[in-house]
Amino acid sequence: MTAKTVLGFDFGTKSIGIAIGQQLTGSASPLTSIKAVDGIPDWQQIAALIEEWQPDLVVVGLPLNMDGTEQEMTQRARKFANRIAGRFGVKVATQDERLTTADAKARLFELGGFKALTKGQIDAVSAVLIIESYFENQY
């Protein structure tokens, strides 16, 4: 198995969390979160990250309802994933992201208490969890 670099996105209408992962280790690290205006990011920032990290795969979290059905945000995240594939010519996968925000808050709280819970950090750690759950579902 070749070591794959994976860029993960936690799509949101106001903020998009981003993380980088390595398939070989099955782990990921938070990178940043970028502002979005009604779900539209600054594509230059995303282009710069793709240029810098040269990912083999981009994974976008898919927000589903707890029963697994789709919601408006599911469609918007899917559209965001399609735009990344179309603009940058990279392979894109989606990953069910139910509970990642709650998990991200719990993980950050363990690490640093309430002070760790900034919105940007929560979004970036959510992107980490999206990558990690993607890796777990590959084996």
DSSP file (Angstrom, degrees, kcal/mol; ACC not computed):
  #  RESIDUE AA STRUCTURE BP1 BP2  ACC     N-H-->O    O-->H-N    N-H-->O    O-->H-N    TCO  KAPPA ALPHA  PHI   PSI    X-CA   Y-CA   Z-CA
    1    1 A M              0   0    0      0, 0.0     2,-0.2     0, 0.0    23,-0.0   0.000 360.0 360.0 360.0 130.1    0.0    0.0    0.0
    2    2 A T        -     0   0    0      1,-0.1     2,-0.6    21,-0.0    21,-0.0  -0.590 360.0-101.4 -83.0 149.4    1.4    3.4   -0.9
    3    3 A A        -     0   0    0     -2,-0.2     2,-0.4    20,-0.1    -1,-0.1  -0.585  41.7-155.6 -71.8 116.7    1.1    6.1    1.7
    4    4 A K        -     0   0    0     -2,-0.6    19,-2.9    52,-0.0     2,-0.5  -0.793   7.3-143.8 -97.9 136.3   -1.8    8.3    0.7
    5    5 A T  E     -A   22   0A   0     -2,-0.4    51,-2.4    17,-0.2    52,-1.5  -0.868  20.8-166.1 -95.8 128.9   -2.1   11.9    1.7
    6    6 A V  E     -Ab  21  57A   0     15,-2.8    15,-3.1    -2,-0.5     2,-0.5  -0.964  12.6-156.7-122.6 128.7   -5.7   12.9    2.4
    7    7 A L  E     -Ab  20  58A   0     50,-2.3    52,-2.6    -2,-0.5     2,-0.4  -0.911  19.0-157.9-101.3 125.4   -7.0   16.4    2.8
    8    8 A G  E     -Ab  19  59A   0     11,-2.9    11,-2.1    -2,-0.5     2,-0.4  -0.843   6.9-162.8-110.6 142.8  -10.3   16.5    4.8
    9    9 A F  E     -Ab  18  60A   0     50,-2.7    52,-2.7    -2,-0.4     2,-0.8  -0.983  13.7-160.7-125.8 131.0  -13.0   19.1    4.8
   10   10 A D  E     -A   17   0A   0      7,-2.9     7,-2.0    -2,-0.4     2,-0.1  -0.885  31.6-146.5-103.6  96.7  -15.7   19.7    7.4
   11   11 A F        +     0   0    0     -2,-0.8     2,-0.3    50,-0.4     5,-0.2  -0.393  28.5 160.8 -71.4 136.1  -18.1   21.7    5.2
   12   12 A G        -     0   0    0     -2,-0.1    27,-0.1    64,-0.1    -2,-0.0  -0.967  47.4-119.4-146.6 161.7  -20.2   24.5    6.8
   13   13 A T  S    S+     0   0    0     -2,-0.3    26,-2.9     1,-0.2    25,-0.4   0.786 114.4  23.7 -74.6 -25.6  -22.0   27.5    5.5
   14   14 A K  S    S+     0   0    0      1,-0.3    22,-2.5    24,-0.2     2,-0.3   0.683 132.7  19.8-108.6 -25.8  -19.9   29.9    7.6
   15   15 A S  E     - C   0  35A   0     20,-0.3     2,-0.5    -5,-0.0    -1,-0.3  -0.999  57.5-155.5-149.5 142.6  -16.7   28.0    8.2
   16   16 A I  E     - C   0  34A   0     18,-2.7    18,-2.4    -2,-0.3     2,-0.2  -0.969  16.6-146.7-124.8 115.6  -15.0   25.0    6.6
   17   17 A G  E     -AC  10  33A   0     -7,-2.0    -7,-2.9    -2,-0.5     2,-0.4  -0.578  15.3-162.7 -81.8 143.5  -12.6   23.0    8.8
   18   18 A I  E     +AC   9  32A   0     14,-3.0    13,-2.6    -2,-0.2    14,-1.5  -0.987  12.4 171.0-133.2 137.0   -9.6   21.4    7.1
   19   19 A A  E     -AC   8  30A   0    -11,-2.1   -11,-2.9    -2,-0.4     2,-0.4  -0.926  23.1-135.5-138.0 162.4   -7.3   18.6    8.2
   20   20 A I  E     -AC   7  29A   0      9,-2.5     9,-2.9    -2,-0.3     2,-0.3  -0.966  24.7-176.1-121.4 138.4   -4.5   16.6    6.7
   21   21 A G  E     -AC   6  28A   0    -15,-3.1   -15,-2.8    -2,-0.4     2,-0.5  -0.927  21.4-142.9-134.6 158.3   -4.2   12.8    7.1
   22   22 A Q  E  >> -AC   5  27A   0      5,-2.5     4,-1.6    -2,-0.3     5,-1.1  -0.984   6.6-155.4-120.0 122.8   -1.8   10.0    6.2
   23   23 A Q  T  45S+     0   0    0    -19,-2.9    -1,-0.1    -2,-0.5   -18,-0.1   0.857  92.0  63.4 -65.3 -33.8   -3.4    6.7    5.2
   24   24 A L  T  45S+     0   0    0    -20,-0.3    -1,-0.2     1,-0.2   -19,-0.1   0.905 116.4  28.2 -57.9 -43.9   -0.2    4.8    6.2
   25   25 A T  T  45S-     0   0    0     -3,-0.3    -1,-0.2     2,-0.2    -2,-0.2   0.612 100.2-133.6 -92.7 -13.8   -0.6    5.8    9.9
   26   26 A G  T  <5 +     0   0    0     -4,-1.6     2,-0.3     1,-0.3    -3,-0.2   0.751  67.5 116.6  68.5  22.4   -4.4    6.1    9.7
   27   27 A S  E   < -C   22   0A   0     -5,-1.1    -5,-2.5   108,-0.1     2,-0.3  -0.786  45.6-163.7-123.8 166.1   -4.1    9.5   11.5
   28   28 A A  E     -C   21   0A   0     -2,-0.3    -7,-0.3    -7,-0.3   100,-0.1  -0.964   6.7-149.5-145.1 158.5   -4.8   13.1   10.8
   29   29 A S  E     -C   20   0A   0     -9,-2.9    -9,-2.5    -2,-0.3     2,-0.2  -0.981  28.9-107.7-130.7 143.6   -4.0   16.5   12.1
   30   30 A P  E     +C   19   0A   0      0, 0.0   -11,-0.3     0, 0.0    95,-0.1  -0.480  34.2 176.9 -68.7 138.8   -6.0   19.7   12.1
   31   31 A L  E     -     0   0A   0    -13,-2.6     2,-0.3     1,-0.4   -12,-0.2   0.818  48.9 -60.6-102.8 -63.3   -4.7   22.3    9.7
   32   32 A T  E     -C   18   0A   0    -14,-1.5   -14,-3.0    92,-0.1    -1,-0.4  -0.938  36.8-117.1-167.1 177.8   -7.0   25.3    9.7
   33   33 A S  E     -C   17   0A   0     -2,-0.3     2,-0.4   -16,-0.2   -16,-0.2  -0.994  24.4-153.5-135.3 144.5  -10.5   26.5    9.1
   34   34 A I  E     -C   16   0A   0    -18,-2.4   -18,-2.7    -2,-0.4     2,-0.1  -0.867  21.2-108.7-117.0 149.7  -11.5   29.0    6.5
   35   35 A K  E     -C   15   0A   0     -2,-0.4     7,-0.6   -20,-0.2     2,-0.3  -0.403  31.7-166.4 -71.8 148.8  -14.4   31.4    6.4
   36   36 A A  E     -E   41   0B   0    -22,-2.5     2,-0.7     5,-0.2   -23,-0.0  -0.973  17.2-139.6-133.0 150.4  -17.2   30.7    3.9
   37   37 A V  E >  S-E   40   0B   0      3,-2.4     3,-1.7    -2,-0.3   -23,-0.2  -0.935  88.4 -27.0-112.3 109.0  -20.0   33.0    2.8
   38   38 A D  T 3  S-     0   0    0     -2,-0.7   -24,-0.2   -25,-0.4    -1,-0.2   0.884 129.6 -46.6  50.9  42.4  -23.2   31.0    2.6
   39   39 A G  T 3  S+     0   0    0    -26,-2.9    -1,-0.3     1,-0.2   -25,-0.1   0.396 113.0 119.7  87.2  -3.5  -21.1   27.9    1.9
   40   40 A I  E <   -E   37   0B   0     -3,-1.7    -3,-2.4   -27,-0.3    -1,-0.2  -0.854  47.5-161.1 -99.4 114.9  -18.9   29.5   -0.7
   41   41 A P  E     -E   36   0B   0      0, 0.0     2,-1.1     0, 0.0    -5,-0.2  -0.277  35.4 -92.1 -83.5 173.6  -15.2   29.5    0.4
   42   42 A D    >>  -     0   0    0     -7,-0.6     4,-1.3     1,-0.2     3,-1.1  -0.802  39.8-157.7 -80.9 103.7  -12.3   31.6   -0.9
   43   43 A W  H 3> S+     0   0    0     -2,-1.1     4,-2.8     1,-0.3    -1,-0.2   0.764  86.5  65.5 -61.4 -25.0  -11.3   29.1   -3.6
   44   44 A Q  H 3> S+     0   0    0      2,-0.2     4,-2.4     1,-0.2    -1,-0.3   0.893  99.6  51.2 -63.7 -38.3   -7.8   30.6   -3.6
   45   45 A Q  H <> S+     0   0    0     -3,-1.1     4,-1.9     2,-0.2    -1,-0.2   0.908 112.3  45.8 -64.6 -41.1   -7.2   29.4    0.0
   46   46 A I  H  X S+     0   0    0     -4,-1.3     4,-2.6     2,-0.2     5,-0.2   0.905 111.1  52.9 -68.4 -40.8   -8.3   25.9   -1.0
   47   47 A A  H  X S+     0   0    0     -4,-2.8     4,-2.5     1,-0.2    -2,-0.2   0.911 108.7  50.9 -58.8 -42.5   -6.1   26.0   -4.1
   48   48 A A  H  X S+     0   0    0     -4,-2.4     4,-2.5     2,-0.2    -1,-0.2   0.892 110.8  48.0 -63.7 -40.4   -3.1   27.0   -2.0
   49   49 A L  H  X S+     0   0    0     -4,-1.9     4,-2.8     2,-0.2     5,-0.3   0.909 112.8  47.8 -67.3 -41.7   -3.8   24.0    0.4
   50   50 A I  H  X S+     0   0    0     -4,-2.6     4,-2.1     1,-0.2    -2,-0.2   0.905 113.7  48.6 -65.1 -40.2   -4.1   21.6   -2.5
   51   51 A E  H  < S+     0   0    0     -4,-2.5    -2,-0.2    -5,-0.2    -1,-0.2   0.918 115.2  44.7 -62.5 -44.8   -0.9   23.0   -4.0
   52   52 A E  H  < S+     0   0    0     -4,-2.5    -2,-0.2    -5,-0.2    -1,-0.2   0.916 124.9  29.7 -68.0 -44.9    1.0   22.7   -0.7
   53   53 A W  H  < S-     0   0    0     -4,-2.8    -2,-0.2    -5,-0.1    -3,-0.2   0.662  83.4-151.9 -95.0 -17.9   -0.2   19.2    0.4
   54   54 A Q     <  -     0   0    0     -4,-2.1   -49,-0.2    -5,-0.3    -3,-0.1   0.929  24.2-154.2  46.2  58.7   -0.7   17.6   -3.0
   55   55 A P        -     0   0    0      0, 0.0   -49,-0.2     0, 0.0    36,-0.2  -0.299  22.7-150.2 -67.8 146.2   -3.3   15.2   -1.7
   56   56 A D  S    S+     0   0    0    -51,-2.4    35,-0.4     1,-0.3     2,-0.3   0.708  87.7  14.4 -78.3 -23.1   -4.0   11.8   -3.3
   57   57 A L  E     -b    6   0A   0    -52,-1.5   -50,-2.3    33,-0.1     2,-0.5  -0.995  64.3-148.1-152.5 144.5   -7.6   12.1   -2.1
   58   58 A V  E     -bd   7  92A   0     33,-2.6    35,-2.9    -2,-0.3     2,-0.5  -0.975  16.0-161.2-113.1 131.3   -9.9   14.8   -0.7
   59   59 A V  E     -bd   8  93A   0    -52,-2.6   -50,-2.7    -2,-0.5     2,-0.5  -0.962   3.1-165.8-115.5 124.8  -12.5   13.6    1.8
   60   60 A V  E     -bd   9  94A   0     33,-2.6    35,-2.0    -2,-0.5   -50,-0.2  -0.931  23.6-121.0-110.9 128.9  -15.6   15.8    2.4
   61   61 A G  E     - d   0  95A   0    -52,-2.7   -50,-0.4    -2,-0.5    35,-0.2  -0.448  20.1-146.8 -68.0 137.6  -17.8   15.2    5.4
   62   62 A L  E     - d   0  96A   0     33,-3.3    35,-2.1    -2,-0.2     2,-0.7  -0.910   8.6-143.9-109.2 107.7  -21.4   14.5    4.6
   63   63 A P        +     0   0    0      0, 0.0     8,-0.5     0, 0.0     2,-0.3  -0.606  28.3 175.2 -76.2 114.4  -23.8   15.7    7.2
   64   64 A L  B     -F   70   0C   0     -2,-0.7     6,-0.2     6,-0.1     5,-0.1  -0.771  35.9 -99.6-112.3 159.5  -26.7   13.3    7.4
   65   65 A N    >   -     0   0    0      4,-3.2     3,-2.6    -2,-0.3    33,-0.1  -0.356  45.4-100.5 -68.6 161.6  -29.6   13.2    9.8
   66   66 A M  T 3  S+     0   0    0      1,-0.3    -1,-0.1     2,-0.1    -2,-0.0   0.798 125.2  55.3 -58.1 -28.6  -29.3   10.7   12.7
   67   67 A D  T 3  S-     0   0    0      2,-0.1    -1,-0.3     1,-0.0     3,-0.1   0.387 123.1-105.5 -85.8   5.8  -31.4    8.2   10.9
   68   68 A G  S <  S+     0   0    0     -3,-2.6    -2,-0.1     1,-0.3     2,-0.1   0.416  77.6 132.8  90.5  -3.6  -29.1    8.4    7.8
   69   69 A T        -     0   0    0      1,-0.1    -4,-3.2    -5,-0.1    -1,-0.3  -0.417  58.2-105.6 -80.3 160.7  -31.4   10.4    5.7
   70   70 A E  B     -F   64   0C   0     -6,-0.2     2,-0.2    -2,-0.1    -6,-0.1  -0.448  32.6-170.5 -84.9 158.4  -30.2   13.4    3.7
   71   71 A Q    >>  -     0   0    0     -8,-0.5     4,-1.4    -2,-0.1     3,-0.6  -0.764  45.5 -84.7-134.1 179.5  -30.9   17.1    4.6
   72   72 A E  H 3> S+     0   0    0      1,-0.2     4,-1.8    -2,-0.2     3,-0.2   0.906 128.2  53.7 -57.8 -42.1  -30.3   20.4    2.9
   73   73 A M  H 3> S+     0   0    0      1,-0.2     4,-2.6     2,-0.2    -1,-0.2   0.806 100.7  61.6 -64.0 -28.8  -26.7   20.5    4.2
   74   74 A T  H <> S+     0   0    0     -3,-0.6     4,-2.2     1,-0.2    -1,-0.2   0.944 106.5  45.0 -61.1 -46.8  -26.0   17.1    2.8
   75   75 A Q  H  X S+     0   0    0     -4,-1.4     4,-2.2    -3,-0.2    -2,-0.2   0.887 113.0  50.7 -64.0 -39.7  -26.7   18.4   -0.7
   76   76 A R  H  X S+     0   0    0     -4,-1.8     4,-2.2     2,-0.2    -1,-0.2   0.897 110.7  48.2 -67.3 -39.8  -24.6   21.5   -0.2
   77   77 A A  H  X S+     0   0    0     -4,-2.6     4,-2.4     2,-0.2    -1,-0.2   0.894 111.4  51.1 -66.2 -39.2  -21.6   19.4    1.1
   78   78 A R  H  X S+     0   0    0     -4,-2.2     4,-2.4     2,-0.2    -2,-0.2   0.898 110.0  49.5 -63.3 -41.0  -22.0   17.1   -1.9
   79   79 A K  H  X S+     0   0    0     -4,-2.2     4,-2.3     2,-0.2    -2,-0.2   0.900 109.9  51.2 -64.2 -41.8  -22.0   20.1   -4.2
   80   80 A F  H  X S+     0   0    0     -4,-2.2     4,-2.1     2,-0.2    -2,-0.2   0.920 110.1  49.6 -60.1 -45.5  -18.8   21.5   -2.5
   81   81 A A  H  X S+     0   0    0     -4,-2.4     4,-2.2     1,-0.2    -2,-0.2   0.915 110.8  49.8 -60.1 -44.4  -17.2   18.1   -3.0
   82   82 A N  H  X S+     0   0    0     -4,-2.4     4,-2.6     1,-0.2    -1,-0.2   0.872 108.7  52.9 -63.5 -37.4  -18.1   18.1   -6.7
   83   83 A R  H  X S+     0   0    0     -4,-2.3     4,-3.1     2,-0.2     5,-0.3   0.903 108.1  50.1 -65.6 -40.6  -16.7   21.6   -7.1
   84   84 A I  H  X S+     0   0    0     -4,-2.1     4,-2.5     2,-0.2     6,-0.5   0.942 112.6  47.2 -61.8 -46.1  -13.4   20.6   -5.6
   85   85 A A  H  X S+     0   0    0     -4,-2.2     4,-1.5     1,-0.2    -2,-0.2   0.925 116.7  44.2 -60.0 -45.0  -13.2   17.6   -7.9
   86   86 A G  H  < S+     0   0    0     -4,-2.6    -2,-0.2     1,-0.2    -1,-0.2   0.896 118.4  41.3 -68.8 -42.5  -14.1   19.8  -10.9
   87   87 A R  H  < S+     0   0    0     -4,-3.1    -2,-0.2    -5,-0.2    -1,-0.2   0.885 128.6  25.3 -73.3 -40.1  -11.8   22.7  -10.1
   88   88 A F  H  < S-     0   0    0     -4,-2.5    -2,-0.2    -5,-0.3    -3,-0.2   0.471  92.2-128.8-111.6  -3.7   -8.7   20.9   -9.0
   89   89 A G     <  +     0   0    0     -4,-1.5     2,-0.3    -5,-0.3    -4,-0.2   0.811  59.6 140.6  61.3  30.5   -9.0   17.5  -10.8
   90   90 A V        -     0   0    0     -6,-0.5     2,-0.3    -5,-0.2    -1,-0.2  -0.724  61.2-100.6-103.2 156.4   -8.4   15.6   -7.5
   91   91 A K        -     0   0    0    -35,-0.4   -33,-2.6    -2,-0.3     2,-0.4  -0.588  43.5-164.1 -73.6 131.7  -10.1   12.4   -6.4
   92   92 A V  E     -d   58   0A   0     -2,-0.3     2,-0.3   -35,-0.2   -33,-0.2  -0.966  12.6-179.5-125.0 135.2  -12.9   13.2   -3.9
   93   93 A A  E     -d   59   0A   0    -35,-2.9   -33,-2.6    -2,-0.4     2,-0.3  -0.905  18.4-137.7-123.7 156.7  -14.7   10.9   -1.5
   94   94 A T  E     -d   60   0A   0     -2,-0.3     2,-0.4   -35,-0.2   -33,-0.2  -0.869  14.7-162.1-112.9 153.6  -17.5   11.7    0.9
   95   95 A Q  E     -d   61   0A   0    -35,-2.0   -33,-3.3    -2,-0.3    39,-0.1  -0.996  28.5-108.9-138.2 129.9  -17.7   10.4    4.4
   96   96 A D  E     -d   62   0A   0     -2,-0.4   -35,-0.1   -35,-0.2    37,-0.0  -0.341  33.1-173.2 -52.6 126.7  -20.7   10.2    6.8
   97   97 A E    >   +     0   0    0    -35,-2.1     3,-2.1     2,-0.0     4,-0.4   0.131  22.5 150.4-116.6  21.9  -19.9   12.8    9.5
   98   98 A R  T 3  S+     0   0    0    -36,-0.3   -33,-0.1     1,-0.3   -36,-0.0  -0.309  76.5   5.8 -55.4 134.6  -22.7   12.2   12.0
   99   99 A L  T 3> S+     0   0    0      1,-0.1     4,-2.6     3,-0.0    -1,-0.3   0.370  91.0 119.8  74.8  -1.4  -21.5   13.1   15.5
  100  100 A T  H <> S+     0   0    0     -3,-2.1     4,-2.9     1,-0.2     5,-0.2   0.892  74.1  51.6 -64.2 -36.1  -18.1   14.5   14.4
  101  101 A T  H  > S+     0   0    0     -4,-0.4     4,-2.3     2,-0.2    -1,-0.2   0.931 112.2  45.7 -65.8 -42.8  -18.8   17.9   15.9
  102  102 A A  H  > S+     0   0    0      2,-0.2     4,-2.2     1,-0.2    -1,-0.2   0.918 115.1  48.0 -63.6 -42.5  -19.8   16.5   19.3
  103  103 A D  H  X S+     0   0    0     -4,-2.6     4,-2.7     2,-0.2    -2,-0.2   0.897 110.3  52.2 -63.3 -40.4  -16.7   14.2   19.2
  104  104 A A  H  X S+     0   0    0     -4,-2.9     4,-2.7    -5,-0.2     5,-0.2   0.914 109.6  48.8 -63.0 -43.1  -14.5   17.1   18.2
  105  105 A K  H  X S+     0   0    0     -4,-2.3     4,-2.4     1,-0.2    -1,-0.2   0.920 112.4  48.5 -62.7 -43.0  -15.8   19.1   21.2
  106  106 A A  H  X S+     0   0    0     -4,-2.2     4,-2.2     2,-0.2    -2,-0.2   0.914 112.8  47.8 -63.6 -42.6  -15.2   16.2   23.5
  107  107 A R  H  X S+     0   0    0     -4,-2.7     4,-1.8     2,-0.2    -2,-0.2   0.929 113.8  46.1 -65.9 -45.5  -11.7   15.6   22.2
  108  108 A L  H  X S+     0   0    0     -4,-2.7     4,-2.8     1,-0.2     5,-0.3   0.888 110.8  53.5 -64.0 -38.6  -10.7   19.3   22.5
  109  109 A F  H  X S+     0   0    0     -4,-2.4     4,-2.7    -5,-0.2    -1,-0.2   0.915 107.6  51.0 -63.2 -42.2  -12.2   19.6   25.9
  110  110 A E  H  < S+     0   0    0     -4,-2.2    -1,-0.2     1,-0.2    -2,-0.2   0.897 115.5  43.9 -58.7 -40.2  -10.1   16.6   27.1
  111  111 A L  H  < S-     0   0    0     -4,-1.8    -2,-0.2    -5,-0.1    -1,-0.2   0.865 138.8  -3.6 -75.7 -37.5   -7.0   18.3   25.7
  112  112 A G  H >< S-     0   0    0     -4,-2.8     3,-0.6     1,-0.3     4,-0.4   0.320  85.7-126.0-146.4  14.5   -7.5   21.8   26.9
  113  113 A G  G >< S-     0   0    0     -4,-2.7     3,-1.5    -5,-0.3     4,-0.3  -0.206  70.6 -30.4  67.1-164.3  -10.8   22.4   28.7
  114  114 A F  G >  S+     0   0    0      1,-0.3     3,-1.6     2,-0.2    -1,-0.2   0.800 132.0  67.8 -60.4 -30.7  -13.2   25.2   27.7
  115  115 A K  G <  S+     0   0    0     -3,-0.6    -1,-0.3     1,-0.3    -2,-0.2   0.791  94.9  58.1 -61.8 -26.4  -10.3   27.4   26.4
  116  116 A A  G <  S+     0   0    0     -3,-1.5     2,-1.8    -4,-0.4    -1,-0.3   0.633  82.3  93.3 -77.3 -13.1   -9.7   24.9   23.6
  117  117 A L    <   +     0   0    0     -3,-1.6     2,-0.3    -4,-0.3    -1,-0.2  -0.347  47.3 145.1 -87.1  60.3  -13.2   25.2   22.2
  118  118 A T     >  -     0   0    0     -2,-1.8     4,-2.6     1,-0.1     5,-0.2  -0.688  58.1-118.9 -88.9 152.8  -13.0   27.9   19.6
  119  119 A K  H  > S+     0   0    0     -2,-0.3     4,-2.5     1,-0.2     5,-0.2   0.903 113.1  51.5 -56.2 -45.4  -15.2   27.5   16.5
  120  120 A G  H  > S+     0   0    0      1,-0.2     4,-2.2     2,-0.2    -1,-0.2   0.901 111.4  47.0 -61.5 -41.3  -12.2   27.2   14.1
  121  121 A Q  H  > S+     0   0    0      2,-0.2     4,-2.8     1,-0.2     5,-0.2   0.902 110.4  52.4 -67.8 -40.0  -10.5   24.5   16.2
  122  122 A I  H  X S+     0   0    0     -4,-2.6     4,-2.4     1,-0.2    -2,-0.2   0.930 111.3  47.4 -60.3 -44.8  -13.8   22.6   16.5
  123  123 A D  H  X S+     0   0    0     -4,-2.5     4,-1.8     2,-0.2  -106,-0.2   0.913 113.3  47.5 -63.8 -42.9  -14.2   22.7   12.7
  124  124 A A  H  X S+     0   0    0     -4,-2.2     4,-1.5     2,-0.2    -2,-0.2   0.901 113.5  47.2 -66.8 -40.4  -10.5   21.6   12.0
  125  125 A V  H  X S+     0   0    0     -4,-2.8     4,-2.4     2,-0.2    -1,-0.2   0.857 107.9  56.7 -69.5 -33.6  -10.8   18.7   14.6
  126  126 A S  H  X S+     0   0    0     -4,-2.4     4,-2.0    -5,-0.2    -1,-0.2   0.903 105.3  51.9 -60.1 -39.6  -14.1   17.7   13.0
  127  127 A A  H  X S+     0   0    0     -4,-1.8     4,-2.1     2,-0.2    -2,-0.2   0.873 107.0  53.2 -64.2 -36.4  -12.2   17.4    9.7
  128  128 A V  H  X S+     0   0    0     -4,-1.5     4,-2.8     1,-0.2    -2,-0.2   0.942 109.4  48.2 -59.7 -47.7   -9.6   15.2   11.5
  129  129 A L  H  X S+     0   0    0     -4,-2.4     4,-2.5     1,-0.2    -2,-0.2   0.840 108.1  54.9 -65.0 -33.1  -12.4   12.9   12.7
  130  130 A I  H  X S+     0   0    0     -4,-2.0     4,-2.0     2,-0.2    -1,-0.2   0.933 111.3  44.8 -63.8 -45.6  -13.9   12.8    9.1
  131  131 A I  H  X S+     0   0    0     -4,-2.1     4,-2.7     2,-0.2    -2,-0.2   0.943 113.6  49.7 -62.8 -47.5  -10.5   11.6    7.8
  132  132 A E  H  X S+     0   0    0     -4,-2.8     4,-2.4     1,-0.2    -2,-0.2   0.891 111.6  47.6 -62.1 -39.6  -10.1    9.1   10.6
  133  133 A S  H  X S+     0   0    0     -4,-2.5     4,-1.7     2,-0.2    -1,-0.2   0.859 109.9  54.1 -70.6 -31.9  -13.5    7.6   10.1
  134  134 A Y  H  < S+     0   0    0     -4,-2.0     4,-0.4    -5,-0.2    -2,-0.2   0.949 109.8  47.1 -61.4 -48.0  -12.9    7.4    6.4
  135  135 A F  H >< S+     0   0    0     -4,-2.7     3,-1.6     1,-0.2     4,-0.5   0.923 109.9  53.2 -58.7 -45.0   -9.7    5.4    7.1
  136  136 A E  H >< S+     0   0    0     -4,-2.4     3,-0.7     1,-0.3    -1,-0.2   0.848 107.8  51.4 -60.4 -34.0  -11.5    3.2    9.5
  137  137 A N  T 3< S+     0   0    0     -4,-1.7    -1,-0.3     1,-0.2    -2,-0.2   0.504  97.3  69.2 -83.0  -3.1  -14.1    2.4    6.9
  138  138 A Q  T <         0   0    0     -3,-1.6    -1,-0.2    -4,-0.4    -2,-0.2   0.645 360.0 360.0 -86.8 -15.0  -11.5    1.5    4.3
  139  139 A Y    <         0   0    0     -3,-0.7    -1,-0.2    -4,-0.5    -2,-0.1   0.442 360.0 360.0-113.1 360.0  -10.4   -1.8    6.0
